[in-house]
Amino acid sequence: MLTTRSVKKRFGSRLCRDCMNREYGVDLRRRDVFYVYSDKECPYCYANKHLVRGFKPSGLVKMLFKH
C-alpha cells in the first residue's frame, strides 16, 4: 500500500493530487485526501497547489495495490 510517507521518501516532499493521479495511475478526488492548506510548490510539476497530507479511507482503498 502506498502511503504519504513513501511518496515523501521518493520525491522528497508531498505531491499535489494531480501529480499523484498521474504518477500512480489512480483517480483520487478531493473527497479521498487530506490537504496541507498552504500553497506550496509541488516538487513534481512545480505548480503552487495544496499538497496531499494523507488519505481518507476511500483514498486508502484506491492506493491499496500501488507502490
C-alpha positions in Angstrom: 0.0 0.0 0.0 1.3 3.4 -0.9 1.3 6.0 1.9 2.3 9.6 2.0 5.5 8.6 3.9 6.6 6.5 0.9 5.7 9.4 -1.5 7.8 11.8 0.6 10.7 9.4 0.6 10.6 9.0 -3.2 10.1 12.7 -4.1 11.5 14.4 -1.1 8.2 16.1 -0.3 4.4 15.8 -0.6 2.8 15.9 -4.1 -0.4 17.6 -5.3 -3.3 15.4 -6.1 -3.0 15.8 -9.9 0.6 14.6 -9.8 -0.3 11.6 -7.6 -3.0 10.6 -10.0 -0.7 10.9 -13.0 2.3 9.2 -11.3 0.5 6.3 -9.8 -2.4 5.8 -12.2 -5.2 6.4 -9.7 -8.3 8.6 -9.7 -8.0 10.4 -6.4 -10.7 13.0 -5.9 -10.9 15.8 -3.3 -13.1 13.7 -1.0 -10.3 11.0 -0.9 -7.5 13.0 0.5 -6.5 15.4 3.3 -4.6 18.5 2.3 -1.8 20.8 3.6 -3.7 24.1 3.3 -0.9 26.3 2.3 0.2 26.9 -1.2 3.4 25.1 -1.6 5.3 24.2 -4.8 4.7 20.6 -5.9 8.2 19.1 -6.4 6.9 17.1 -9.5 5.0 19.7 -11.5 6.3 22.9 -9.8 2.8 24.4 -9.5 1.7 26.2 -6.4 -1.1 23.9 -5.2 -2.4 22.4 -1.9 -0.3 19.2 -1.3 -1.7 15.9 -0.2 -1.2 15.3 3.6 -2.9 12.0 3.9 -5.6 9.7 2.7 -9.2 9.2 3.9 -10.5 5.6 3.9 -11.8 5.9 0.3 -8.3 7.1 -0.8 -6.6 4.3 1.1 -8.6 1.8 -0.8 -7.6 3.3 -4.1 -3.9 3.3 -3.1 -4.1 -0.3 -1.7 -2.2 -2.0 -4.5 0.0 0.9 -5.6 3.7 1.0 -4.8 
